[in-house]
Amino acid sequence: MTQDHDAGTRDHQVDRTMLEARLAKTWRTDPGLWGALATVDHKIIGRRYIVTAFVFLALGGVLAMLMRLQLAGPEARIIGPDRYNQIFTMHGTTMMFLFAVPVMEAVAVYLVPLMIGTRNIAFPRLNAFSYWMFLFGGLLLWVAFALDMGPDVGWFAYVPLSGPQFSAGKRADIWAQMITFTEVAALAVAVEIVVTVFKQRAPGMSLDRVPLFVWAMLVTSFLVIIAMPAVMVASTMLILDRLVGTHFFNPAEGGDVLLWQHLFWFFGHPEVYIIFLPAVGMVSTMVATFARRPVFGYLALVMAMVATGILAFGLWVHHMFVTGLPRLGESFFTASSMAIAVPAGIQIFCWIATLWSGTPRFATPLLWVVAFIVTFVIGGLTGVMVASVPFDTQVHDTYFVVAHFHYVLIGGAVFPLLGAVTYWFPKFTGRMMSERLGTWSFWLIVVGFNLTFFPMHILGFQGMPRRIYTYQPDLPWHGLNLFVSLCAVMLVAGFVLFAVNVVRSLRCGVPAGDNPWDAPTLEWATSSPPPPYNFAHIPVVGGSNPLWESPEKLPVASGLCLDRRELIVSSVVEAQPEARESSPQNSVWPFFAAIATSVMLIGSIFTPWAVVWGAVPVFVTLVGWFWPKGTPEDAA
């Protein structure tokens, strides 16, 4: 009988090996350059997004240090005013458009299909196209900067400064067209995530069992879809004013300069939550894992994220309190700006309750969570302060606002992101990051950040304006500026040590195993790093923490073809299987389509006719993209 059991076990292992070999062949990415250009594997594209976004973070950080070097002393002449204008514009534009939003969506591109138990993201060719558009838009911006054509009108590009009358040359045009690149990429990813979450969840993963990070990305994707068209419309109107001679923002011809601010900040303030909400999902995931218990207040956390997404669209005018708007309207936006602190407070209390009632293990990812909570509370409190019209009137466009939004964006998004990179690094690479180096980089970054940015509140109270390249020695700003610049070195050293930890761990990190944190969510149910097909068998979910509730073995669904790329399509609410759906094969046409689109958009900076003639190659590449190949799975 024992021999029969052993033979059955061997037969099962042989069957599973054959199954995995057939799936690997079906879902593989071909070797070589052509295979790399043609791949539609969400994990490969997600890794590319993450690495590219962190490269842009490093470039933006270099620009920040150049600004701190210039401002360390009064009447410094290290950087001239023109180049300084380009540097602070490039810093803000890079951090907001090329790092903060893309890196959050990049993590989702990699993790969401794994967390909901499917084999690829929806519209995988569109996913590949979105990455190339993001990359080409970033290259456009930075090549222009290297050629002394970098934008110099601020990351918000206010008119009339960015209009044809006050900004000659092509600098503002390059900024506006870069917006088109990055927003096309962001919108594409948002649509993919919405469809993936609603229609490709594993059987049994009803909406009340969806991981909180997936919920966060779903709400974020809706924010992207609603908010980002506003800035695309604004940047297109700016291009038309500059290149075609329209007058959308020219008051002399019936235009309105405040229209730009309304359109931009209708996007710009929800963008803060487009960056913050994914961090909320990351924190919720890490808190549950390291507290060793399900997160406290699952429904409250979901509703708080949804409420934040809704309220985010009622705040944009608090950026415009000094523009002379009606006081009654300003009072509404003051109330909205204060109300949005309520769902943030609910989330913080749920995390604290989870840690309090659990048995927390203070590994490096959880240290980042604690630092996030403390730092974000400080940023949130100053946010409530600037939501008051009298207070905002005093500190508007001073370094107090610089300190506030860095506390919100770095403390509220980058800290959780660094924790998430540490947490999911074993899933990405199969290796663990060094705890010792992780702890050192944590303290350098957290201490360096607070010593760098907290004194900026005081500089703001002392009246130091934003976006100045020098100041007189008789002003009381010299000592604090020197202190801030010196402490920024500590902050940079922490990021450098974090990067060293990543590179070292990639080369010689301790092998992680499939689930080194004993986490409860589905991405840890497959190997680390995952195979091309993600799951040999699609899991069946019976609860919100499936790996804790079924520790031995998850039930599996069957019926998918092994020799053709297929996915399970499920119902929106209950995730009941409804159909089998083909997933597109690898294709190089999205890469060619991105090149054709990029040529058209870049050409339009110099002549409107580029849109007319550039549409022809775009059309050709789209025909190649969607041309039927004779089998359903080859359709895009």
C-alpha positions in Angstrom: 0.0 0.0 0.0 2.9 2.3 0.7 4.4 1.5 -2.7 1.0 2.4 -4.3 1.0 5.7 -2.4 4.6 6.5 -3.4 3.8 5.7 -7.0 0.7 7.9 -6.9 2.8 10.8 -5.5 5.4 10.3 -8.3 2.7 10.2 -10.9 1.2 13.4 -9.5 4.6 15.1 -9.5 5.2 14.0 -13.1 1.8 15.3 -14.1 2.4 18.7 -12.4 5.8 18.9 -14.0 4.3 18.3 -17.5 1.5 20.8 -16.7 4.0 23.5 -15.7 6.2 22.8 -18.8 3.2 23.2 -21.2 2.0 26.4 -19.4 5.5 27.8 -19.5 5.8 27.2 -23.2 2.3 28.8 -23.8 3.0 31.9 -21.7 6.7 32.3 -22.3 8.5 35.5 -23.4 10.9 34.7 -26.3 14.6 35.4 -25.5 16.6 38.2 -27.1 15.8 41.8 -28.0 12.8 41.0 -30.1 11.2 39.0 -27.3 11.9 41.8 -24.9 10.2 44.3 -27.2 7.2 42.0 -27.8 6.5 40.7 -24.3 3.1 41.4 -22.8 3.8 39.6 -19.4 2.5 42.0 -16.8 5.4 41.1 -14.4 8.1 42.0 -16.9 6.4 45.3 -17.8 5.7 46.0 -14.1 9.4 45.6 -13.3 10.4 47.9 -16.2 7.9 50.5 -14.9 9.3 50.2 -11.3 13.0 50.4 -12.4 12.4 53.3 -14.8 10.4 55.3 -12.2 13.1 54.9 -9.6 15.7 56.1 -12.1 13.6 59.2 -12.5 13.4 59.5 -8.7 17.2 59.5 -8.6 17.4 62.1 -11.3 14.9 64.3 -9.5 16.9 63.8 -6.3 20.0 65.1 -8.0 18.1 68.2 -9.1 16.9 68.7 -5.5 20.5 68.6 -4.2 21.5 71.1 -6.8 18.8 73.5 -5.5 19.9 72.9 -1.9 23.5 73.6 -2.9 22.4 76.9 -4.5 20.3 77.9 -1.5 22.8 76.9 1.2 24.1 80.5 1.4 23.0 84.0 0.4 23.8 85.5 -2.9 25.2 82.2 -4.2 26.2 82.1 -7.9 26.6 78.3 -8.4 23.5 78.2 -10.6 22.1 81.1 -12.7 18.5 82.1 -12.6 17.6 80.6 -16.0 19.1 77.2 -15.2 17.6 77.3 -11.7 14.1 77.9 -13.2 14.7 74.8 -15.3 15.9 72.8 -12.4 13.0 73.4 -10.0 10.6 72.9 -12.9 12.3 69.6 -13.9 12.4 68.5 -10.2 8.7 68.9 -9.6 7.7 67.6 -13.1 9.9 64.5 -12.7 8.7 63.7 -9.2 5.0 64.2 -9.9 4.6 63.0 -13.5 7.5 60.6 -14.0 7.9 59.0 -10.5 5.0 59.3 -8.0 2.0 58.3 -10.1 3.8 55.8 -12.5 5.6 53.9 -9.7 2.3 53.3 -7.8 0.7 52.1 -11.0 3.8 50.0 -11.7 3.5 48.1 -8.5 -0.2 47.5 -9.3 0.7 46.2 -12.8 2.9 43.6 -11.2 0.9 42.7 -8.1 -2.8 43.1 -8.9 -3.1 40.0 -11.2 -1.2 37.9 -8.7 -3.3 39.1 -5.7 -6.6 38.3 -7.4 -5.5 35.0 -8.8 -5.3 35.5 -12.6 -2.6 34.9 -15.2 -2.2 38.3 -16.8 -3.6 41.8 -16.7 -6.5 42.8 -18.9 -5.5 44.3 -22.3 -1.8 43.2 -22.0 -0.8 44.8 -25.3 -2.2 48.1 -24.1 -0.1 47.6 -20.9 3.0 47.2 -23.0 2.1 50.3 -25.1 1.6 52.4 -21.9 5.1 51.6 -20.7 6.7 52.7 -23.9 4.7 55.9 -23.9 5.8 56.6 -20.3 9.5 55.9 -21.2 9.5 58.0 -24.4 7.7 60.9 -22.6 10.4 60.9 -19.8 13.2 60.7 -22.4 11.7 63.7 -24.2 11.7 65.8 -21.1 15.2 64.9 -20.0 16.8 65.1 -23.4 15.3 68.6 -23.8 16.8 69.5 -20.4 20.2 68.2 -21.4 20.0 70.4 -24.6 19.1 73.5 -22.5 15.5 73.3 -23.7 14.0 72.1 -20.4 10.8 73.7 -19.2 11.2 76.7 -16.9 7.6 77.6 -15.9 7.1 75.4 -12.8 5.6 71.9 -12.7 2.1 73.6 -12.8 3.0 75.8 -15.8 0.7 78.7 -14.9 -0.5 81.0 -17.7 0.2 83.6 -18.8 3.8 82.8 -17.8 3.7 79.6 -19.9 1.8 81.3 -22.7 3.2 82.6 -26.0 3.7 86.1 -24.7 6.0 85.4 -21.8 7.6 82.0 -22.7 9.3 82.1 -26.1 10.9 79.0 -27.6 9.8 75.4 -27.1 10.3 74.9 -23.4 6.7 75.2 -22.4 5.6 73.2 -25.4 7.9 70.3 -24.4 6.4 70.3 -20.9 2.8 70.3 -22.3 3.5 67.5 -24.7 5.2 65.5 -22.0 1.9 65.7 -20.1 0.2 63.9 -23.0 2.7 61.1 -23.0 2.5 60.4 -19.2 -1.3 60.8 -19.0 -1.9 58.5 -21.9 0.2 55.9 -20.1 -1.6 56.5 -16.8 -5.0 56.3 -18.3 -4.2 53.1 -20.1 -3.0 51.4 -16.9 -6.1 52.7 -14.9 -8.5 51.1 -17.5 -6.5 47.8 -17.3 -6.7 47.7 -13.5 -10.4 48.4 -13.4 -11.2 45.7 -15.9 -8.8 43.2 -14.3 -10.2 43.7 -10.8 -13.9 43.6 -11.9 -13.7 40.7 -14.4 -10.7 38.5 -13.7 -10.8 37.7 -10.0 -10.3 34.1 -8.9 -13.5 32.1 -8.3 -14.9 32.9 -4.9 -13.1 36.3 -4.5 -16.2 38.4 -3.9 -15.9 42.1 -3.4 -15.8 41.7 0.4 -12.7 39.4 0.0 -10.7 41.6 -2.3 -7.2 42.5 -0.8 -7.1 46.0 0.5 -4.2 46.9 -1.9 -6.4 45.9 -4.8 -9.2 48.0 -3.4 -6.8 51.0 -3.1 -5.7 50.6 -6.8 -9.3 50.2 -8.0 -10.3 53.6 -6.3 -7.0 55.1 -7.6 -7.8 54.0 -11.1 -11.2 55.7 -11.1 -9.5 58.9 -9.8 -7.1 58.7 -12.7 -9.8 58.2 -15.2 -11.9 61.1 -13.9 -9.1 63.6 -13.0 -6.3 63.2 -15.6 -8.4 64.2 -18.7 -8.6 67.7 -17.1 -4.8 68.2 -17.3 -4.6 66.7 -20.8 -7.3 69.1 -21.9 -5.5 72.0 -20.3 -2.1 71.1 -21.8 -3.7 70.7 -25.2 -5.4 74.1 -24.9 -2.0 75.6 -24.0 -0.3 74.0 -27.0 -3.1 75.4 -29.2 -2.6 78.8 -27.8 1.1 78.7 -28.4 1.2 76.9 -31.8 -2.1 77.6 -33.6 -3.0 81.0 -32.2 -6.1 80.2 -30.1 -6.9 82.3 -27.1 -8.2 80.0 -24.4 -6.0 81.7 -21.7 -5.7 85.2 -23.3 -8.0 87.7 -21.4 -7.6 90.3 -24.2 -9.4 87.9 -26.6 -12.0 86.6 -24.2 -9.9 83.9 -22.6 -9.3 83.4 -18.8 -6.0 82.8 -17.0 -7.9 81.3 -14.0 -9.3 78.6 -16.3 -5.9 77.1 -16.4 -5.7 76.9 -12.6 -9.2 75.4 -12.3 -8.4 72.7 -14.9 -4.9 72.0 -13.6 -5.9 71.8 -9.9 -9.0 69.7 -10.6 -6.4 67.2 -11.6 -3.6 68.3 -9.3 -5.3 67.8 -6.0 -6.9 64.4 -6.7 -3.3 63.5 -7.9 -2.2 63.8 -4.3 -4.7 61.0 -3.5 -3.8 59.1 -6.6 -0.3 58.9 -5.0 -1.5 58.4 -1.4 -4.3 55.8 -1.8 -2.0 53.1 -3.2 0.2 53.7 -0.2 -2.8 53.2 2.0 -3.3 49.8 0.4 0.4 48.9 0.9 0.2 49.8 4.5 -2.9 47.9 5.1 -1.4 44.8 3.6 1.9 45.1 5.5 0.2 45.8 8.8 -1.9 42.6 8.6 1.1 40.5 7.7 3.4 41.8 10.5 0.6 42.0 13.1 -0.1 38.3 12.5 -3.9 39.0 12.4 -6.5 40.1 9.8 -6.7 43.8 9.5 -9.1 45.5 11.9 -12.0 47.3 10.2 -11.8 45.9 6.7 -15.1 47.5 5.7 -14.2 50.8 7.4 -10.9 50.9 5.5 -12.6 50.2 2.1 -15.3 52.9 2.8 -12.6 55.3 3.9 -10.7 54.8 0.6 -13.9 55.3 -1.4 -14.8 58.4 0.6 -11.3 59.8 0.1 -11.6 59.3 -3.6 -15.0 61.1 -3.7 -13.9 64.0 -1.5 -10.6 64.4 -3.4 -12.6 66.2 -6.2 -13.9 68.9 -3.8 -10.6 70.3 -2.7 -8.9 71.9 -5.7 -9.8 75.5 -5.0 -7.8 75.5 -1.8 -4.8 76.0 -4.1 -6.5 79.2 -5.3 -7.5 81.0 -2.1 -5.5 84.1 -3.0 -6.9 84.5 -6.6 -9.9 86.6 -5.5 -12.6 84.0 -5.7 -16.0 84.5 -3.9 -15.7 83.9 -0.2 -18.8 81.6 -0.1 -17.1 79.3 -2.6 -13.9 79.4 -0.6 -15.7 78.4 2.6 -17.1 75.2 0.8 -13.6 74.2 -0.2 -12.3 74.9 3.3 -14.9 72.5 4.7 -14.1 69.8 2.1 -10.4 70.2 2.8 -11.0 69.6 6.5 -13.5 66.8 6.0 -11.1 64.7 4.1 -9.1 64.3 7.3 -11.9 62.1 8.7 -11.4 59.1 6.4 -7.6 59.4 6.9 -8.1 59.3 10.6 -10.3 56.2 10.3 -7.6 54.5 8.4 -4.9 55.4 11.0 -7.1 54.2 13.9 -7.7 50.8 12.1 -4.0 50.3 11.6 -3.2 51.1 15.2 -6.0 48.8 16.3 -4.6 46.0 14.1 -1.1 46.4 15.6 -2.4 46.8 19.1 -4.5 43.6 19.0 -1.9 41.6 17.1 1.6 40.4 17.9 3.7 42.7 15.7 7.0 41.7 14.3 9.0 44.8 13.7 10.8 43.9 10.5 12.0 46.7 8.2 8.7 47.0 6.3 6.8 47.6 9.5 9.3 50.3 10.6 8.4 52.1 7.4 4.7 51.8 8.2 5.3 53.4 11.7 7.3 56.2 10.1 4.6 56.7 7.6 1.9 57.1 10.2 3.8 59.6 12.3 5.0 61.6 9.3 1.7 61.6 7.5 -0.1 62.9 10.7 2.2 65.9 10.7 1.6 66.5 7.0 -2.1 66.1 7.5 -2.2 68.6 10.3 -0.4 71.2 8.3 -2.9 70.4 5.5 -5.8 71.3 7.7 -4.0 74.5 8.6 -3.5 75.6 4.9 -7.2 74.8 4.3 -8.1 77.9 6.3 -8.3 80.9 4.1 -6.7 83.4 6.5 -3.8 81.1 7.3 -3.3 80.2 3.7 -3.3 83.8 2.7 -0.2 84.3 5.0 1.8 81.2 4.0 0.8 80.8 0.4 3.8 80.4 -1.9 6.2 80.2 1.0 8.4 77.4 2.2 5.7 76.4 4.7 3.8 75.0 1.7 7.0 73.3 0.5 7.3 71.6 3.8 3.7 70.6 4.0 3.5 68.8 0.6 6.8 67.1 1.1 5.5 65.7 4.4 2.4 64.5 2.6 4.1 63.1 -0.5 7.3 61.7 0.9 6.0 60.7 4.3 2.6 59.7 3.0 3.7 57.9 -0.2 7.5 57.3 -0.5 7.9 55.8 3.0 5.2 53.2 2.4 6.6 52.6 -1.0 10.1 51.8 0.4 8.5 49.5 2.9 6.5 47.8 0.1 9.6 47.4 -2.0 11.3 45.6 1.0 8.1 43.6 1.6 7.6 42.4 -2.0 11.2 42.2 -3.0 11.2 38.4 -2.3 8.2 38.1 -4.6 10.0 40.2 -7.4 13.4 38.5 -7.1 13.2 35.4 -4.9 15.7 36.9 -2.5 15.5 38.8 0.8 16.8 42.2 1.4 19.3 42.7 4.2 17.6 43.7 7.5 20.8 45.4 8.7 21.2 47.6 5.7 17.5 48.1 5.6 17.4 49.4 9.2 20.4 51.7 8.6 18.8 53.2 5.5 15.5 53.6 7.3 17.0 55.7 10.1 19.1 57.8 7.7 16.1 58.6 5.5 13.6 59.2 8.3 15.9 61.3 10.5 17.4 63.1 7.4 13.9 63.8 6.0 12.6 65.4 9.2 15.7 67.5 9.7 15.6 68.6 6.1 11.9 69.5 5.8 10.6 70.4 9.2 12.7 73.6 9.4 11.1 74.7 6.1 7.9 75.4 8.1 9.9 78.0 10.1 11.4 79.4 6.9 7.8 79.8 5.6 6.8 81.7 8.8 9.8 83.9 8.3 8.5 84.8 4.8 10.9 82.9 2.5 9.1 82.6 -0.8 9.2 79.5 -3.0 11.0 79.3 -6.3 13.7 81.9 -5.5 17.2 81.1 -6.6 19.0 83.4 -4.2 18.4 85.8 -1.3 20.1 88.7 0.4 22.4 88.2 3.4 20.5 90.6 5.6 17.4 88.3 5.6 17.1 85.8 8.5 17.1 82.7 6.3 20.8 81.9 6.0 21.3 79.7 9.1 18.2 77.5 8.5 19.0 77.1 4.8 22.5 76.0 5.5 21.2 73.5 8.1 18.6 72.2 5.7 21.1 71.7 2.9 23.5 69.8 5.2 20.7 67.5 6.5 19.7 66.8 2.9 23.0 65.0 2.6 21.9 62.6 5.3 18.6 62.0 3.4 20.5 61.3 0.2 22.9 59.0 1.9 19.9 56.9 3.2 18.5 56.6 -0.4 21.9 55.6 -1.7 22.2 52.9 1.1 18.7 51.7 0.2 19.8 51.3 -3.5 23.0 49.5 -2.4 20.9 47.1 -0.4 18.7 46.4 -3.5 21.7 45.8 -5.7 23.5 43.7 -3.2 20.4 41.6 -2.4 19.8 41.0 -6.1 23.3 39.5 -6.4 23.7 37.6 -3.1 20.6 38.0 -1.0 19.4 35.1 1.1 17.0 32.9 -1.0 13.5 33.8 0.2 11.3 30.8 -0.5 7.7 31.1 -1.7 6.2 33.0 1.3 9.0 34.2 3.6 6.6 36.6 5.6 3.9 34.0 6.0 1.5 36.5 4.4 -2.2 35.8 3.8 -2.7 37.1 0.2 -2.7 35.1 -3.1 0.5 36.6 -4.6 2.4 34.4 -2.1 0.5 31.2 -3.2 2.8 30.8 -6.2 6.6 30.6 -6.4 8.9 33.6 -5.9 9.5 35.0 -8.4 6.3 33.8 -10.2 6.4 31.7 -13.4 5.2 33.3 -16.7 1.7 31.9 -16.1 1.5 33.0 -12.5 -0.6 30.0 -11.3 -0.5 26.4 -12.5 -4.0 26.1 -11.2 -6.3 29.1 -10.7 -7.1 29.1 -7.0 -10.6 29.1 -5.5 -10.9 31.7 -2.7 -12.9 31.0 0.5 -12.1 34.1 2.5 -10.3 37.4 2.7 -7.1 35.9 3.9 -6.9 32.7 1.8 -3.4 31.5 2.8 -4.2 31.8 6.5 -7.6 30.2 6.1 -6.4 27.3 3.9 -2.8 26.9 5.0 -2.3 23.4 3.5 -3.6 23.7 0.0 -6.1 26.0 -1.8 -8.9 24.5 -3.8 -8.3 25.0 -7.5 -10.5 25.6 -10.6 -9.9 23.7 -13.8 -11.0 23.8 -17.4 -8.5 26.2 -18.9 -6.6 25.2 -22.0 -2.9 24.5 -21.5 -1.8 25.2 -25.1 -3.6 28.6 -25.5 -3.5 31.6 -23.3 -6.8 31.6 -21.5 -8.2 33.4 -18.4 -11.3 33.0 -16.3 -13.8 35.8 -16.6 -15.9 36.1 -13.5 -18.9 38.1 -12.3 -18.4 41.6 -10.9 -19.8 41.1 -7.3 -19.5 37.5 -6.4 -16.6 36.4 -8.7 -18.5 33.5 -10.1 -16.9 32.0 -13.2 -18.8 33.1 -16.3 -16.5 32.3 -19.3 -13.1 31.5 -20.6 -11.4 34.4 -22.3 -8.4 34.4 -24.6 -5.4 36.5 -23.6 -3.4 38.2 -26.4 -0.1 36.7 -27.5 3.2 38.6 -27.4 3.4 41.3 -30.1 5.9 44.0 -31.1 3.2 46.2 -32.6 2.5 48.1 -29.3 6.2 49.1 -29.3 5.9 50.3 -33.0 2.6 52.1 -32.1 4.3 53.9 -29.3 7.2 55.0 -31.5 4.7 56.3 -34.2 2.6 58.1 -31.6 5.8 59.6 -30.0 7.0 60.9 -33.4 3.6 62.4 -34.0 3.4 64.1 -30.6 7.0 65.4 -30.7 6.7 66.6 -34.2 3.5 68.6 -33.2 5.7 70.7 -30.9 7.3 72.2 -34.1 4.4 72.1 -36.6 0.7 71.3 -36.3 1.0 69.4 -39.6 2.8 66.7 -37.7 -0.6 65.6 -36.3 -2.0 65.2 -39.8 0.9 63.3 -41.4 1.9 61.6 -38.2 -1.5 60.0 -37.9 -0.7 57.8 -40.9 2.0 55.7 -39.3 0.0 55.5 -36.1 -2.9 54.1 -38.1 -0.6 51.6 -39.8 0.8 50.3 -36.5 -2.7 50.0 -35.0 -3.8 48.0 -38.0 -0.9 45.6 -37.3 -1.8 45.6 -33.7 -5.4 44.5 -34.2 -5.0 42.5 -37.4 -6.5 39.1 -36.9 -4.0 36.2 -37.0 -6.5 33.4 -37.6 -6.9 32.3 -33.9 -8.9 34.1 -31.2 -6.0 34.3 -28.8 -4.0 36.4 -31.2 -6.5 39.2 -31.2 -5.6 42.2 -29.2 
